[in-house]
Amino acid sequence: MSSSKKTADSLKSEIVRAKEIFARLKKEYPSVRIALDFTTPFELLVATILSAQCTDARVNIVTKTLFKKYTSPKDYLKVSNEELEKDIYSTGFYKQKAKSVKQCCQALIDHHNGKVPDDFEALENLPGVGRKTASVVAGNAFGIPAIAVDTHVKRISNRLGFIDSEDPFKIEMRLKELFPQKDWVYTTHYLITHGRKICAAKRPHCIQCVVGDLCPSFNPNFE
């Protein structure tokens, strides 16, 4: 058998396994959704910037007040850095986050008429917005197929043997290879939820895992 044939067969087998994993996680978490609270694409953009190295629960506490005080990009630019830093202090790295939010808001005004663009490349090019943030906003605010690779997605992708890499971009591309485009946004949700509830970083609850038999990190008989 040629190496190319082996590679094709291997990919086909992995796609079948990924499909089964997706089906089980879907059944396990039927009402899964993004954990950040938002009502507009702009709110989600700001919330996602604030969520860097911070829990979504903490961000939701902060934005409950923040989104009443600031309703548009112009509002964030009217206040001093010090005031905005105080408003978002508890999310951590508040100085850099305040700077990122302001720069992003300025770019929205200068290049997008104050609106969040419904285009992945345009989102990714906004100041303070990386690929993960662009994926979150694209997928959850606009329904654009995207996979956001956070620490949970990275960890579980490696534990499930989908890939052996810490590179977020390589992980994203591998997941997009294994899962159909229509499922990309929910693939992110399911992996993140599973990471929070079962597949924890230090003490994963493998005995309770609904995909344990399909996981090479847990099942010694998995091939």
Sequence and secondary structure as in RCSB ss.txt:
>XXXX:A:sequence
MSSSKKTADSLKSEIVRAKEIFARLKKEYPSVRIALDFTTPFELLVATILSAQCTDARVNIVTKTLFKKYTSPKD
YLKVSNEELEKDIYSTGFYKQKAKSVKQCCQALIDHHNGKVPDDFEALENLPGVGRKTASVVAGNAFGIPAIAVD
THVKRISNRLGFIDSEDPFKIEMRLKELFPQKDWVYTTHYLITHGRKICAAKRPHCIQCVVGDLCPSFNPNFE
>XXXX:A:secstr
  HHHHHHHHHHHHHHHHHHHHHHHHHHSTT   SS  SSHHHHHHHHHHTTTS HHHHHHHHHHHHHH  SHHH
HHHS HHHHHHHTGGGS HHHHHHHHHHHHHHHHHHHTTS  S HHHHHTSTT  HHHHHHHHHHHS        
HHHHHHHHHTTS     HHHHHHHHHHHS GGGHHHHHHHHHHHHHHTS SSS  GGG TTGGG TTT TT  
